[in-house]
Amino acid sequence: MENILHSRSGIAIKAALFIIIIGMLSSSSLKAQQCNCDHVISPPEVRATSVFVDGDKLQVKPGQTICLKSGFYMQIRFVRIFGEPGKPVTIINCGGPVQIGDSTTYGQWYAADIVNCKYIRLTGSGNNEYKYGITLGKSGDSGLKIGGLSTDTEIDHVEIANTGFAGILAKTDFGLIFMTHIFTIHKAKACTLAKQRLPVKISVTCGYGITLSQGPASSLFS
């Protein structure tokens, strides 16, 4: 009789654990659906890990959404992500805030890096409870880098702080390639650059808030 009770107890515990796991998976899936995710990027298990999001490997299409699951990332690089006019690729936080770099674990050269991308939007508007759903918390150099012939990049609801150099470094070092960069920054909060009325929350340790360079023309719209 005692063995039967133990057996039933074990089955009940396993069933409860199974239900909890299924519940967690369902909750995660539901959050992804609520964010309209086409692709989901999860925080790495090891904090000191660089995350690379390759649009070619993910087969990202214009108009699709890449979701960054809530959690901590040391640094993230986005490469070869191509949207189209009127159909940008959206990169958004999902399920809560995303922290990229902090005082103990951060990238040497960047927190977020956008390389060879066109018509993309990086937004921290994935959760109404957080005004700045994406925080670039610390970098040894620049907080957000946009380069590698990237164009037509939009940034909103993003906080950038504690950078060793520039808060945003948008530039391309090229040889015989000439192009125009278009960067849009809006719906964020001015911090140390309040007098310039730039609606992005940036706090840099030293260096510059925003650096734009290269190409025939560089433009910033607030």
mmCIF file of the C-alpha atoms, coordinates in Angstrom:
data_MODEL
# 
_entry.id   MODEL 
# 
loop_
_atom_site.group_PDB 
_atom_site.id 
_atom_site.type_symbol 
_atom_site.label_atom_id 
_atom_site.label_alt_id 
_atom_site.label_comp_id 
_atom_site.label_asym_id 
_atom_site.label_entity_id 
_atom_site.label_seq_id 
_atom_site.pdbx_PDB_ins_code 
_atom_site.Cartn_x 
_atom_site.Cartn_y 
_atom_site.Cartn_z 
_atom_site.occupancy 
_atom_site.B_iso_or_equiv 
_atom_site.pdbx_formal_charge 
_atom_site.auth_seq_id 
_atom_site.auth_comp_id 
_atom_site.auth_asym_id 
_atom_site.auth_atom_id 
_atom_site.pdbx_PDB_model_num 
ATOM 1   C CA . MET A 1 1   ? 0.000  0.000  0.000   1.00 0.00 ? 1   MET A CA 1 
ATOM 2   C CA . GLU A 1 2   ? 2.850  2.317  0.935   1.00 0.00 ? 2   GLU A CA 1 
ATOM 3   C CA . ASN A 1 3   ? 4.599  1.592  -2.379  1.00 0.00 ? 3   ASN A CA 1 
ATOM 4   C CA . ILE A 1 4   ? 1.399  2.423  -4.266  1.00 0.00 ? 4   ILE A CA 1 
ATOM 5   C CA . LEU A 1 5   ? 1.120  5.765  -2.427  1.00 0.00 ? 5   LEU A CA 1 
ATOM 6   C CA . HIS A 1 6   ? 4.747  6.584  -3.205  1.00 0.00 ? 6   HIS A CA 1 
ATOM 7   C CA . SER A 1 7   ? 4.199  5.638  -6.836  1.00 0.00 ? 7   SER A CA 1 
ATOM 8   C CA . ARG A 1 8   ? 1.086  7.812  -7.097  1.00 0.00 ? 8   ARG A CA 1 
ATOM 9   C CA . SER A 1 9   ? 2.891  10.663 -5.340  1.00 0.00 ? 9   SER A CA 1 
ATOM 10  C CA . GLY A 1 10  ? 5.770  10.430 -7.816  1.00 0.00 ? 10  GLY A CA 1 
ATOM 11  C CA . ILE A 1 11  ? 3.352  10.439 -10.760 1.00 0.00 ? 11  ILE A CA 1 
ATOM 12  C CA . ALA A 1 12  ? 1.555  13.470 -9.324  1.00 0.00 ? 12  ALA A CA 1 
ATOM 13  C CA . ILE A 1 13  ? 4.836  15.381 -8.905  1.00 0.00 ? 13  ILE A CA 1 
ATOM 14  C CA . LYS A 1 14  ? 5.951  14.526 -12.452 1.00 0.00 ? 14  LYS A CA 1 
ATOM 15  C CA . ALA A 1 15  ? 2.563  15.577 -13.792 1.00 0.00 ? 15  ALA A CA 1 
ATOM 16  C CA . ALA A 1 16  ? 2.753  18.875 -11.876 1.00 0.00 ? 16  ALA A CA 1 
ATOM 17  C CA . LEU A 1 17  ? 6.259  19.554 -13.233 1.00 0.00 ? 17  LEU A CA 1 
ATOM 18  C CA . PHE A 1 18  ? 5.079  18.706 -16.741 1.00 0.00 ? 18  PHE A CA 1 
ATOM 19  C CA . ILE A 1 19  ? 2.172  21.144 -16.403 1.00 0.00 ? 19  ILE A CA 1 
ATOM 20  C CA . ILE A 1 20  ? 4.499  23.887 -15.098 1.00 0.00 ? 20  ILE A CA 1 
ATOM 21  C CA . ILE A 1 21  ? 6.939  23.377 -18.002 1.00 0.00 ? 21  ILE A CA 1 
ATOM 22  C CA . ILE A 1 22  ? 4.119  23.362 -20.552 1.00 0.00 ? 22  ILE A CA 1 
ATOM 23  C CA . GLY A 1 23  ? 2.712  26.476 -18.899 1.00 0.00 ? 23  GLY A CA 1 
ATOM 24  C CA . MET A 1 24  ? 6.068  28.249 -19.164 1.00 0.00 ? 24  MET A CA 1 
ATOM 25  C CA . LEU A 1 25  ? 6.451  27.274 -22.801 1.00 0.00 ? 25  LEU A CA 1 
ATOM 26  C CA . SER A 1 26  ? 2.891  28.374 -23.559 1.00 0.00 ? 26  SER A CA 1 
ATOM 27  C CA . SER A 1 27  ? 3.492  31.702 -21.804 1.00 0.00 ? 27  SER A CA 1 
ATOM 28  C CA . SER A 1 28  ? 6.686  32.272 -23.798 1.00 0.00 ? 28  SER A CA 1 
ATOM 29  C CA . SER A 1 29  ? 4.902  31.348 -27.027 1.00 0.00 ? 29  SER A CA 1 
ATOM 30  C CA . LEU A 1 30  ? 1.998  33.656 -26.173 1.00 0.00 ? 30  LEU A CA 1 
ATOM 31  C CA . LYS A 1 31  ? 4.357  36.590 -25.555 1.00 0.00 ? 31  LYS A CA 1 
ATOM 32  C CA . ALA A 1 32  ? 6.039  35.952 -28.892 1.00 0.00 ? 32  ALA A CA 1 
ATOM 33  C CA . GLN A 1 33  ? 2.650  35.926 -30.608 1.00 0.00 ? 33  GLN A CA 1 
ATOM 34  C CA . GLN A 1 34  ? 1.652  39.168 -28.875 1.00 0.00 ? 34  GLN A CA 1 
ATOM 35  C CA . CYS A 1 35  ? 4.821  40.810 -30.206 1.00 0.00 ? 35  CYS A CA 1 
ATOM 36  C CA . ASN A 1 36  ? 4.036  39.507 -33.722 1.00 0.00 ? 36  ASN A CA 1 
ATOM 37  C CA . CYS A 1 37  ? 7.426  37.816 -33.902 1.00 0.00 ? 37  CYS A CA 1 
ATOM 38  C CA . ASP A 1 38  ? 8.715  36.208 -37.068 1.00 0.00 ? 38  ASP A CA 1 
ATOM 39  C CA . HIS A 1 39  ? 12.081 35.468 -35.465 1.00 0.00 ? 39  HIS A CA 1 
ATOM 40  C CA . VAL A 1 40  ? 12.916 35.252 -31.750 1.00 0.00 ? 40  VAL A CA 1 
ATOM 41  C CA . ILE A 1 41  ? 16.352 35.885 -30.225 1.00 0.00 ? 41  ILE A CA 1 
ATOM 42  C CA . SER A 1 42  ? 16.842 34.644 -26.655 1.00 0.00 ? 42  SER A CA 1 
ATOM 43  C CA . PRO A 1 43  ? 19.350 35.871 -24.063 1.00 0.00 ? 43  PRO A CA 1 
ATOM 44  C CA . PRO A 1 44  ? 22.440 33.638 -23.897 1.00 0.00 ? 44  PRO A CA 1 
ATOM 45  C CA . GLU A 1 45  ? 22.802 31.301 -20.930 1.00 0.00 ? 45  GLU A CA 1 
ATOM 46  C CA . VAL A 1 46  ? 26.322 32.626 -20.286 1.00 0.00 ? 46  VAL A CA 1 
ATOM 47  C CA . ARG A 1 47  ? 26.345 36.379 -19.586 1.00 0.00 ? 47  ARG A CA 1 
ATOM 48  C CA . ALA A 1 48  ? 29.710 37.072 -21.228 1.00 0.00 ? 48  ALA A CA 1 
ATOM 49  C CA . THR A 1 49  ? 28.517 35.990 -24.676 1.00 0.00 ? 49  THR A CA 1 
ATOM 50  C CA . SER A 1 50  ? 28.320 38.010 -27.879 1.00 0.00 ? 50  SER A CA 1 
ATOM 51  C CA . VAL A 1 51  ? 25.097 37.523 -29.847 1.00 0.00 ? 51  VAL A CA 1 
ATOM 52  C CA . PHE A 1 52  ? 25.155 37.720 -33.661 1.00 0.00 ? 52  PHE A CA 1 
ATOM 53  C CA . VAL A 1 53  ? 21.887 38.107 -35.540 1.00 0.00 ? 53  VAL A CA 1 
ATOM 54  C CA . ASP A 1 54  ? 22.495 37.303 -39.222 1.00 0.00 ? 54  ASP A CA 1 
ATOM 55  C CA . GLY A 1 55  ? 19.572 38.171 -41.490 1.00 0.00 ? 55  GLY A CA 1 
ATOM 56  C CA . ASP A 1 56  ? 20.829 35.834 -44.208 1.00 0.00 ? 56  ASP A CA 1 
ATOM 57  C CA . LYS A 1 57  ? 20.963 32.813 -41.904 1.00 0.00 ? 57  LYS A CA 1 
ATOM 58  C CA . LEU A 1 58  ? 17.573 33.624 -40.389 1.00 0.00 ? 58  LEU A CA 1 
ATOM 59  C CA . GLN A 1 59  ? 16.139 34.284 -43.877 1.00 0.00 ? 59  GLN A CA 1 
ATOM 60  C CA . VAL A 1 60  ? 14.649 37.566 -42.691 1.00 0.00 ? 60  VAL A CA 1 
ATOM 61  C CA . LYS A 1 61  ? 12.233 39.124 -45.177 1.00 0.00 ? 61  LYS A CA 1 
ATOM 62  C CA . PRO A 1 62  ? 11.181 42.770 -45.579 1.00 0.00 ? 62  PRO A CA 1 
ATOM 63  C CA . GLY A 1 63  ? 8.353  43.686 -43.202 1.00 0.00 ? 63  GLY A CA 1 
ATOM 64  C CA . GLN A 1 64  ? 9.177  40.944 -40.704 1.00 0.00 ? 64  GLN A CA 1 
ATOM 65  C CA . THR A 1 65  ? 9.796  41.363 -36.961 1.00 0.00 ? 65  THR A CA 1 
ATOM 66  C CA . ILE A 1 66  ? 12.802 40.155 -35.008 1.00 0.00 ? 66  ILE A CA 1 
ATOM 67  C CA . CYS A 1 67  ? 12.039 39.903 -31.283 1.00 0.00 ? 67  CYS A CA 1 
ATOM 68  C CA . LEU A 1 68  ? 14.621 40.215 -28.545 1.00 0.00 ? 68  LEU A CA 1 
ATOM 69  C CA . LYS A 1 69  ? 13.311 38.253 -25.572 1.00 0.00 ? 69  LYS A CA 1 
ATOM 70  C CA . SER A 1 70  ? 13.471 40.130 -22.305 1.00 0.00 ? 70  SER A CA 1 
ATOM 71  C CA . GLY A 1 71  ? 16.700 39.585 -20.416 1.00 0.00 ? 71  GLY A CA 1 
ATOM 72  C CA . PHE A 1 72  ? 20.408 40.405 -20.405 1.00 0.00 ? 72  PHE A CA 1 
ATOM 73  C CA . TYR A 1 73  ? 22.750 40.454 -23.390 1.00 0.00 ? 73  TYR A CA 1 
ATOM 74  C CA . MET A 1 74  ? 26.403 41.473 -23.186 1.00 0.00 ? 74  MET A CA 1 
ATOM 75  C CA . GLN A 1 75  ? 26.418 42.813 -26.746 1.00 0.00 ? 75  GLN A CA 1 
ATOM 76  C CA . ILE A 1 76  ? 24.514 42.217 -29.989 1.00 0.00 ? 76  ILE A CA 1 
ATOM 77  C CA . ARG A 1 77  ? 25.532 42.614 -33.618 1.00 0.00 ? 77  ARG A CA 1 
ATOM 78  C CA . PHE A 1 78  ? 22.929 42.741 -36.397 1.00 0.00 ? 78  PHE A CA 1 
ATOM 79  C CA . VAL A 1 79  ? 24.205 41.959 -39.899 1.00 0.00 ? 79  VAL A CA 1 
ATOM 80  C CA . ARG A 1 80  ? 22.712 41.613 -43.396 1.00 0.00 ? 80  ARG A CA 1 
ATOM 81  C CA . ILE A 1 81  ? 19.144 42.544 -42.433 1.00 0.00 ? 81  ILE A CA 1 
ATOM 82  C CA . PHE A 1 82  ? 17.351 44.141 -45.360 1.00 0.00 ? 82  PHE A CA 1 
ATOM 83  C CA . GLY A 1 83  ? 13.928 45.717 -45.372 1.00 0.00 ? 83  GLY A CA 1 
ATOM 84  C CA . GLU A 1 84  ? 12.379 47.799 -48.124 1.00 0.00 ? 84  GLU A CA 1 
ATOM 85  C CA . PRO A 1 85  ? 10.819 51.267 -48.341 1.00 0.00 ? 85  PRO A CA 1 
ATOM 86  C CA . GLY A 1 86  ? 7.499  50.998 -46.514 1.00 0.00 ? 86  GLY A CA 1 
ATOM 87  C CA . LYS A 1 87  ? 8.412  47.500 -45.274 1.00 0.00 ? 87  LYS A CA 1 
ATOM 88  C CA . PRO A 1 88  ? 11.204 47.880 -42.734 1.00 0.00 ? 88  PRO A CA 1 
ATOM 89  C CA . VAL A 1 89  ? 12.437 45.014 -40.605 1.00 0.00 ? 89  VAL A CA 1 
ATOM 90  C CA . THR A 1 90  ? 11.535 45.728 -36.977 1.00 0.00 ? 90  THR A CA 1 
ATOM 91  C CA . ILE A 1 91  ? 13.812 44.691 -34.111 1.00 0.00 ? 91  ILE A CA 1 
ATOM 92  C CA . ILE A 1 92  ? 11.839 44.956 -30.874 1.00 0.00 ? 92  ILE A CA 1 
ATOM 93  C CA . ASN A 1 93  ? 11.970 43.875 -27.227 1.00 0.00 ? 93  ASN A CA 1 
ATOM 94  C CA . CYS A 1 94  ? 9.380  41.268 -26.274 1.00 0.00 ? 94  CYS A CA 1 
ATOM 95  C CA . GLY A 1 95  ? 8.052  40.187 -22.874 1.00 0.00 ? 95  GLY A CA 1 
ATOM 96  C CA . GLY A 1 96  ? 9.717  42.990 -20.920 1.00 0.00 ? 96  GLY A CA 1 
ATOM 97  C CA . PRO A 1 97  ? 12.890 45.098 -20.908 1.00 0.00 ? 97  PRO A CA 1 
ATOM 98  C CA . VAL A 1 98  ? 16.095 44.170 -22.702 1.00 0.00 ? 98  VAL A CA 1 
ATOM 99  C CA . GLN A 1 99  ? 19.391 45.125 -21.073 1.00 0.00 ? 99  GLN A CA 1 
ATOM 100 C CA . ILE A 1 100 ? 22.488 45.141 -23.274 1.00 0.00 ? 100 ILE A CA 1 
ATOM 101 C CA . GLY A 1 101 ? 25.620 45.496 -21.173 1.00 0.00 ? 101 GLY A CA 1 
ATOM 102 C CA . ASP A 1 102 ? 25.939 46.566 -17.543 1.00 0.00 ? 102 ASP A CA 1 
ATOM 103 C CA . SER A 1 103 ? 28.632 47.713 -15.122 1.00 0.00 ? 103 SER A CA 1 
ATOM 104 C CA . THR A 1 104 ? 30.137 44.233 -14.767 1.00 0.00 ? 104 THR A CA 1 
ATOM 105 C CA . THR A 1 105 ? 29.594 42.596 -18.168 1.00 0.00 ? 105 THR A CA 1 
ATOM 106 C CA . TYR A 1 106 ? 29.822 44.634 -21.367 1.00 0.00 ? 106 TYR A CA 1 
ATOM 107 C CA . GLY A 1 107 ? 31.310 44.667 -24.862 1.00 0.00 ? 107 GLY A CA 1 
ATOM 108 C CA . GLN A 1 108 ? 34.680 46.272 -25.492 1.00 0.00 ? 108 GLN A CA 1 
ATOM 109 C CA . TRP A 1 109 ? 33.709 48.073 -28.712 1.00 0.00 ? 109 TRP A CA 1 
ATOM 110 C CA . TYR A 1 110 ? 29.909 48.304 -28.721 1.00 0.00 ? 110 TYR A CA 1 
ATOM 111 C CA . ALA A 1 111 ? 26.692 47.353 -26.976 1.00 0.00 ? 111 ALA A CA 1 
ATOM 112 C CA . ALA A 1 112 ? 24.671 47.067 -30.207 1.00 0.00 ? 112 ALA A CA 1 
ATOM 113 C CA . ASP A 1 113 ? 26.189 47.085 -33.684 1.00 0.00 ? 113 ASP A CA 1 
ATOM 114 C CA . ILE A 1 114 ? 24.249 47.405 -36.958 1.00 0.00 ? 114 ILE A CA 1 
ATOM 115 C CA . VAL A 1 115 ? 26.335 46.292 -39.943 1.00 0.00 ? 115 VAL A CA 1 
ATOM 116 C CA . ASN A 1 116 ? 25.328 46.197 -43.622 1.00 0.00 ? 116 ASN A CA 1 
ATOM 117 C CA . CYS A 1 117 ? 21.600 46.621 -42.930 1.00 0.00 ? 117 CYS A CA 1 
ATOM 118 C CA . LYS A 1 118 ? 18.967 48.640 -44.773 1.00 0.00 ? 118 LYS A CA 1 
ATOM 119 C CA . TYR A 1 119 ? 15.502 49.830 -43.811 1.00 0.00 ? 119 TYR A CA 1 
ATOM 120 C CA . ILE A 1 120 ? 15.414 48.592 -40.234 1.00 0.00 ? 120 ILE A CA 1 
ATOM 121 C CA . ARG A 1 121 ? 13.863 49.901 -37.044 1.00 0.00 ? 121 ARG A CA 1 
ATOM 122 C CA . LEU A 1 122 ? 15.360 49.254 -33.606 1.00 0.00 ? 122 LEU A CA 1 
ATOM 123 C CA . THR A 1 123 ? 12.632 49.942 -31.061 1.00 0.00 ? 123 THR A CA 1 
ATOM 124 C CA . GLY A 1 124 ? 12.132 49.455 -27.352 1.00 0.00 ? 124 GLY A CA 1 
ATOM 125 C CA . SER A 1 125 ? 8.361  49.877 -27.594 1.00 0.00 ? 125 SER A CA 1 
ATOM 126 C CA . GLY A 1 126 ? 7.548  46.198 -27.070 1.00 0.00 ? 126 GLY A CA 1 
ATOM 127 C CA . ASN A 1 127 ? 6.013  46.668 -23.612 1.00 0.00 ? 127 ASN A CA 1 
ATOM 128 C CA . ASN A 1 128 ? 3.871  49.626 -22.560 1.00 0.00 ? 128 ASN A CA 1 
ATOM 129 C CA . GLU A 1 129 ? 5.115  49.349 -18.959 1.00 0.00 ? 129 GLU A CA 1 
ATOM 130 C CA . TYR A 1 130 ? 8.591  50.510 -20.017 1.00 0.00 ? 130 TYR A CA 1 
ATOM 131 C CA . LYS A 1 131 ? 9.189  53.777 -21.849 1.00 0.00 ? 131 LYS A CA 1 
ATOM 132 C CA . TYR A 1 132 ? 12.646 52.603 -22.862 1.00 0.00 ? 132 TYR A CA 1 
ATOM 133 C CA . GLY A 1 133 ? 12.287 48.889 -23.468 1.00 0.00 ? 133 GLY A CA 1 
ATOM 134 C CA . ILE A 1 134 ? 15.872 48.534 -24.693 1.00 0.00 ? 134 ILE A CA 1 
ATOM 135 C CA . THR A 1 135 ? 18.759 49.831 -22.594 1.00 0.00 ? 135 THR A CA 1 
ATOM 136 C CA . LEU A 1 136 ? 22.327 49.901 -23.838 1.00 0.00 ? 136 LEU A CA 1 
ATOM 137 C CA . GLY A 1 137 ? 23.755 49.943 -20.334 1.00 0.00 ? 137 GLY A CA 1 
ATOM 138 C CA . LYS A 1 138 ? 27.497 50.091 -20.919 1.00 0.00 ? 138 LYS A CA 1 
ATOM 139 C CA . SER A 1 139 ? 30.163 49.774 -23.582 1.00 0.00 ? 139 SER A CA 1 
ATOM 140 C CA . GLY A 1 140 ? 33.912 50.184 -23.583 1.00 0.00 ? 140 GLY A CA 1 
ATOM 141 C CA . ASP A 1 141 ? 33.623 52.290 -26.740 1.00 0.00 ? 141 ASP A CA 1 
ATOM 142 C CA . SER A 1 142 ? 30.358 53.375 -28.426 1.00 0.00 ? 142 SER A CA 1 
ATOM 143 C CA . GLY A 1 143 ? 26.894 52.354 -27.252 1.00 0.00 ? 143 GLY A CA 1 
ATOM 144 C CA . LEU A 1 144 ? 25.202 51.973 -30.637 1.00 0.00 ? 144 LEU A CA 1 
ATOM 145 C CA . LYS A 1 145 ? 27.228 51.627 -33.824 1.00 0.00 ? 145 LYS A CA 1 
ATOM 146 C CA . ILE A 1 146 ? 25.674 51.911 -37.272 1.00 0.00 ? 146 ILE A CA 1 
ATOM 147 C CA . GLY A 1 147 ? 28.025 51.233 -40.164 1.00 0.00 ? 147 GLY A CA 1 
ATOM 148 C CA . GLY A 1 148 ? 29.195 48.739 -42.757 1.00 0.00 ? 148 GLY A CA 1 
ATOM 149 C CA . LEU A 1 149 ? 27.188 50.551 -45.487 1.00 0.00 ? 149 LEU A CA 1 
ATOM 150 C CA . SER A 1 150 ? 23.989 50.503 -43.415 1.00 0.00 ? 150 SER A CA 1 
ATOM 151 C CA . THR A 1 151 ? 21.292 53.002 -44.415 1.00 0.00 ? 151 THR A CA 1 
ATOM 152 C CA . ASP A 1 152 ? 17.723 54.021 -43.507 1.00 0.00 ? 152 ASP A CA 1 
ATOM 153 C CA . THR A 1 153 ? 17.904 53.151 -39.824 1.00 0.00 ? 153 THR A CA 1 
ATOM 154 C CA . GLU A 1 154 ? 15.272 54.224 -37.274 1.00 0.00 ? 154 GLU A CA 1 
ATOM 155 C CA . ILE A 1 155 ? 15.810 54.158 -33.500 1.00 0.00 ? 155 ILE A CA 1 
ATOM 156 C CA . ASP A 1 156 ? 13.185 54.783 -30.807 1.00 0.00 ? 156 ASP A CA 1 
ATOM 157 C CA . HIS A 1 157 ? 12.453 54.013 -27.152 1.00 0.00 ? 157 HIS A CA 1 
ATOM 158 C CA . VAL A 1 158 ? 16.112 53.181 -26.554 1.00 0.00 ? 158 VAL A CA 1 
ATOM 159 C CA . GLU A 1 159 ? 18.260 54.355 -23.650 1.00 0.00 ? 159 GLU A CA 1 
ATOM 160 C CA . ILE A 1 160 ? 22.031 54.601 -24.023 1.00 0.00 ? 160 ILE A CA 1 
ATOM 161 C CA . ALA A 1 161 ? 24.330 55.134 -21.030 1.00 0.00 ? 161 ALA A CA 1 
ATOM 162 C CA . ASN A 1 162 ? 27.881 54.737 -19.708 1.00 0.00 ? 162 ASN A CA 1 
ATOM 163 C CA . THR A 1 163 ? 29.782 54.626 -22.983 1.00 0.00 ? 163 THR A CA 1 
ATOM 164 C CA . GLY A 1 164 ? 33.514 55.030 -23.257 1.00 0.00 ? 164 GLY A CA 1 
ATOM 165 C CA . PHE A 1 165 ? 33.251 57.114 -26.439 1.00 0.00 ? 165 PHE A CA 1 
ATOM 166 C CA . ALA A 1 166 ? 30.102 58.002 -28.395 1.00 0.00 ? 166 ALA A CA 1 
ATOM 167 C CA . GLY A 1 167 ? 26.540 57.218 -27.425 1.00 0.00 ? 167 GLY A CA 1 
ATOM 168 C CA . ILE A 1 168 ? 25.721 56.660 -31.118 1.00 0.00 ? 168 ILE A CA 1 
ATOM 169 C CA . LEU A 1 169 ? 28.418 56.293 -33.756 1.00 0.00 ? 169 LEU A CA 1 
ATOM 170 C CA . ALA A 1 170 ? 26.886 56.271 -37.247 1.00 0.00 ? 170 ALA A CA 1 
ATOM 171 C CA . LYS A 1 171 ? 29.551 56.133 -39.928 1.00 0.00 ? 171 LYS A CA 1 
ATOM 172 C CA . THR A 1 172 ? 30.980 54.100 -42.771 1.00 0.00 ? 172 THR A CA 1 
ATOM 173 C CA . ASP A 1 173 ? 34.642 53.800 -43.682 1.00 0.00 ? 173 ASP A CA 1 
ATOM 174 C CA . PHE A 1 174 ? 34.730 53.144 -47.411 1.00 0.00 ? 174 PHE A CA 1 
ATOM 175 C CA . GLY A 1 175 ? 37.056 53.223 -50.392 1.00 0.00 ? 175 GLY A CA 1 
ATOM 176 C CA . LEU A 1 176 ? 35.346 54.010 -53.679 1.00 0.00 ? 176 LEU A CA 1 
ATOM 177 C CA . ILE A 1 177 ? 31.793 53.410 -52.453 1.00 0.00 ? 177 ILE A CA 1 
ATOM 178 C CA . PHE A 1 178 ? 29.650 56.527 -52.055 1.00 0.00 ? 178 PHE A CA 1 
ATOM 179 C CA . MET A 1 179 ? 26.231 56.539 -50.484 1.00 0.00 ? 179 MET A CA 1 
ATOM 180 C CA . THR A 1 180 ? 23.790 58.515 -48.369 1.00 0.00 ? 180 THR A CA 1 
ATOM 181 C CA . HIS A 1 181 ? 22.954 57.607 -44.776 1.00 0.00 ? 181 HIS A CA 1 
ATOM 182 C CA . ILE A 1 182 ? 19.531 58.293 -43.354 1.00 0.00 ? 182 ILE A CA 1 
ATOM 183 C CA . PHE A 1 183 ? 19.108 57.945 -39.592 1.00 0.00 ? 183 PHE A CA 1 
ATOM 184 C CA . THR A 1 184 ? 15.972 58.743 -37.641 1.00 0.00 ? 184 THR A CA 1 
ATOM 185 C CA . ILE A 1 185 ? 15.887 59.029 -33.863 1.00 0.00 ? 185 ILE A CA 1 
ATOM 186 C CA . HIS A 1 186 ? 12.657 59.779 -32.055 1.00 0.00 ? 186 HIS A CA 1 
ATOM 187 C CA . LYS A 1 187 ? 10.413 59.152 -29.056 1.00 0.00 ? 187 LYS A CA 1 
ATOM 188 C CA . ALA A 1 188 ? 13.096 58.824 -26.459 1.00 0.00 ? 188 ALA A CA 1 
ATOM 189 C CA . LYS A 1 189 ? 14.240 61.097 -23.661 1.00 0.00 ? 189 LYS A CA 1 
ATOM 190 C CA . ALA A 1 190 ? 17.084 63.606 -23.734 1.00 0.00 ? 190 ALA A CA 1 
ATOM 191 C CA . CYS A 1 191 ? 19.593 63.283 -20.923 1.00 0.00 ? 191 CYS A CA 1 
ATOM 192 C CA . THR A 1 192 ? 23.003 64.948 -21.135 1.00 0.00 ? 192 THR A CA 1 
ATOM 193 C CA . LEU A 1 193 ? 22.101 66.294 -24.585 1.00 0.00 ? 193 LEU A CA 1 
ATOM 194 C CA . ALA A 1 194 ? 18.899 67.988 -23.478 1.00 0.00 ? 194 ALA A CA 1 
ATOM 195 C CA . LYS A 1 195 ? 19.982 71.403 -24.748 1.00 0.00 ? 195 LYS A CA 1 
ATOM 196 C CA . GLN A 1 196 ? 20.288 70.004 -28.261 1.00 0.00 ? 196 GLN A CA 1 
ATOM 197 C CA . ARG A 1 197 ? 16.685 68.778 -28.014 1.00 0.00 ? 197 ARG A CA 1 
ATOM 198 C CA . LEU A 1 198 ? 17.646 65.340 -29.320 1.00 0.00 ? 198 LEU A CA 1 
ATOM 199 C CA . PRO A 1 199 ? 14.852 62.985 -28.214 1.00 0.00 ? 199 PRO A CA 1 
ATOM 200 C CA . VAL A 1 200 ? 17.085 60.122 -27.237 1.00 0.00 ? 200 VAL A CA 1 
ATOM 201 C CA . LYS A 1 201 ? 18.218 59.301 -23.720 1.00 0.00 ? 201 LYS A CA 1 
ATOM 202 C CA . ILE A 1 202 ? 22.000 59.290 -23.829 1.00 0.00 ? 202 ILE A CA 1 
ATOM 203 C CA . SER A 1 203 ? 24.508 59.549 -20.998 1.00 0.00 ? 203 SER A CA 1 
ATOM 204 C CA . VAL A 1 204 ? 28.158 59.172 -21.973 1.00 0.00 ? 204 VAL A CA 1 
ATOM 205 C CA . THR A 1 205 ? 31.157 58.838 -19.678 1.00 0.00 ? 205 THR A CA 1 
ATOM 206 C CA . CYS A 1 206 ? 33.363 60.776 -22.082 1.00 0.00 ? 206 CYS A CA 1 
ATOM 207 C CA . GLY A 1 207 ? 33.606 61.566 -25.779 1.00 0.00 ? 207 GLY A CA 1 
ATOM 208 C CA . TYR A 1 208 ? 30.556 62.460 -27.864 1.00 0.00 ? 208 TYR A CA 1 
ATOM 209 C CA . GLY A 1 209 ? 26.826 61.882 -27.665 1.00 0.00 ? 209 GLY A CA 1 
ATOM 210 C CA . ILE A 1 210 ? 26.203 61.298 -31.385 1.00 0.00 ? 210 ILE A CA 1 
ATOM 211 C CA . THR A 1 211 ? 28.771 61.132 -34.187 1.00 0.00 ? 211 THR A CA 1 
ATOM 212 C CA . LEU A 1 212 ? 27.630 61.066 -37.816 1.00 0.00 ? 212 LEU A CA 1 
ATOM 213 C CA . SER A 1 213 ? 30.140 60.888 -40.645 1.00 0.00 ? 213 SER A CA 1 
ATOM 214 C CA . GLN A 1 214 ? 31.056 59.672 -44.156 1.00 0.00 ? 214 GLN A CA 1 
ATOM 215 C CA . GLY A 1 215 ? 29.019 59.470 -47.338 1.00 0.00 ? 215 GLY A CA 1 
ATOM 216 C CA . PRO A 1 216 ? 27.935 62.465 -49.449 1.00 0.00 ? 216 PRO A CA 1 
ATOM 217 C CA . ALA A 1 217 ? 25.357 63.371 -46.825 1.00 0.00 ? 217 ALA A CA 1 
ATOM 218 C CA . SER A 1 218 ? 24.435 62.418 -43.289 1.00 0.00 ? 218 SER A CA 1 
ATOM 219 C CA . SER A 1 219 ? 21.127 63.525 -41.830 1.00 0.00 ? 219 SER A CA 1 
ATOM 220 C CA . LEU A 1 220 ? 19.414 63.305 -38.471 1.00 0.00 ? 220 LEU A CA 1 
ATOM 221 C CA . PHE A 1 221 ? 15.688 63.872 -38.065 1.00 0.00 ? 221 PHE A CA 1 
ATOM 222 C CA . SER A 1 222 ? 14.172 64.471 -34.612 1.00 0.00 ? 222 SER A CA 1 
# 
